[in-house]
Amino acid sequence: MPHPGAGPLSPPGPAGGAPQRLRGGVLGMADIAAATMANVGPAMSFFFGFAFLATTAGVASPLTIAAAGIAVALLGNTLAEFSRAHPSAGSFITFVGRTFGPVSAVTTALLAAVGYIIAMAGVVSISGGFVQITLHHYTGVDLPWIIWTLLLTGLAVLLMLRGVVVSTKWAGYFFGAEMLVLVVVSVAALVEHRGALSFDPFLPSHISDGFKGLAAGFPLAVYLFIGWENSAALAEETENPRRNVGRAVFSSVAIMTVSYILFAYATVTGFGYDVTALGDSRIPFIEVAHDTLGALAFLAYLGGLTSTLGVLIAGINSQARLVFNAGREGLLPSFFGYVHPTRRTPNNAIVTFTAIALLIIGGWGLGHLLGPGGGPMNPVVFFTESSTLGAILILLVYLASNIALPLYYRRYRPQEFRVVRHLLLPAVGTVAILVPLYYLAKPGQPAPYNWFPYAAIATLLAAVGYATLLVRRDPTLAERVGSIVADAD
C-alpha cells in the first residue's frame, strides 16, 4: 500500500514509461553512516577551517563546535523524520516539494544542485592542492595542483561508476584511515602537553566577545559538518531506509561532534592557548603533529590525503543522486535521470556534476588571472571561497526543509504528528540556521564574500522563475514530485 503523501508507487517518468531505479537494499546502516562521515571529511574540514574558527571564537572554540553539533542534530531530526515517512533519493528536494508543491520542488532542486556543485568544486580543488602541499614539503617537487586534482577526481569518478557498494566501501576505508590519524595525533598532543591541560577551552568566559564571538564563529563551525545529510540521498540503495537513515544521521553527527571537540582541544592546547599564533598557522593541526610526532607527522598529511579522497567519493556520490532524482522526476532535464543498466548507477548525473565542478574551478581560476591582482588561484583560498558561497545556498535548502516538516506531518500524517519532534525541534533548528545565514550574508564583508549574498539571491530568483515556467508547461509535474519512494516495490 502507498504511504500517506507518497504518491503512486510506479509513476510515469517525464518521458513516459516507468522511471529507472537504483539498486535497492545493497547498503547497510554502517555503510551509509561511514559514507556520511566520509562526506563530512573531518581531516580536510578541520585542517582548513579551524584556524579561522579559533581566531573568531577564541580559546573556547570547542564550545562553538559543541553548539554547532547541537544545531546540526536539530537539522538531523528534520531529515530523519522526513526519511521515516517518505524515504527518497531526492532527499530535501522531495521533502520540500511534497509539502509546498512543484514550484518549490524545482526551486529546491536548482538551489541544491548549484549549492552542492559550488561547494564540491572547493573539495575537488583542495584534493590536488593538498597533494601539492605534501609533496613540496617532503620532496621539494612543486607540480601544479590542477594535475593532481584531475588525477584524483578521475579516480573518484571511476570508483563511483563501478557501483555504489564499491565506492561507498572505499569512502569508508578512507574515512577510517583519516580518523585513526586524527585521534592518534590528538591524543599524542594532549599527552605531550599534559602539564598544561585546563578547562579554559570549555568555559564560556573564554569565548572572544561573548555571545557575539560565539555567533560569529558559529557558521564556520556548522560548515565543519557539511555532508551530514549524505545518508538520505542513499535511501533508495539502503536496506530499511525508514529506520537506517535516521540512525546513520544521528550516529554520524554524534561521532563528528565528539571528534571535532577532541581535535579542537588538542590543537588549542598544542598552541599553548595562543589563538593568534594558531590563526597565523597555515594548517594548525599539521603544525601540532610536527611538534608532537616529529617525522611521524607524515601520518597527518596522509590523513588529509585520504580525507580529500573520501569526501570526493562520498560527496559526489550522494549529491549527484539529488540531481539524478530531480531528472528522473522531470524537475531537471531527463538526461540526468539515466541509470546504468548493469551497475544501476546514475552515470550521467555523476559525470555532469563533476564536470561542472571542474568548469567552475576553471572559470574561477581564469577570473584570478584576468582580475586586478593577475595571479594564479590558490586552491586553499578557493576552497574557503567556494565553500562559503555553496553553503549559503545549501543553508536555504535546510531552512525550507525545517519549515516544511510540521506542515508535511499535519497534512499527510496527522495521526503521527508530535509537537516536540515535528514542531518545536524544527522551529529551534530554523533559528539555528538563520544565525549562520546572517553572518554569511551580512554587509561589510571583504571581497569576494561581499557579493556572495547577491549571487545567492540572483540564483534563488532565477530558480523560482524557471520553476514557475516549467510547472506551467508541464501540469503533470505535481504528480511526479516525490512519487518514487525508496523502499517501494
Buried (B, 14 or more C-beta within 10 A) or exposed (E): EEBBBBBEEEBBBBEEEEBBBBBBEBBBBEBBBBBBBBBBBBBBBBBBBBBBBBBBBBBBBBBBBBBBBBBBBBBBBBBBBBBBBBBBBBBBBBBBBBBBBBBBBBBBBBBBBBBBBBBBBBBBBBBBBBBBBBBEBEEEEEEEBBEBBBEBBEBBBEBBBBBBBBBBBBBBBBBBBBBBBBBBBBEBBBEBBEEEEEEBBBEEEBBBEEEEBBBBBBBBBBBBBBBBBBBBBBBBBBBBBBBBBBBBBBBBBEBBBEBBBBBBBBBBBBBEBEBEEBBEBEBBBBBBBBBBBEEBBBBBBBBBBBBBBBBBBBBBBBBBBBBBBBBBBBBBEBEBBBBBEEBBBBBBBBBBBBEBBBEBBEEBBEEBEEEEEEEEBBBBBBBBBBBBBBBBBBBBBBBBBBBBBBBBBEEBBEEEBEEEBBBBBBBBBBEBBEBBBEBBBEEEBEEBBEEBBEBBEEBBEBBBEBBBEBBEEBEEBBBBBBBBBBBBE
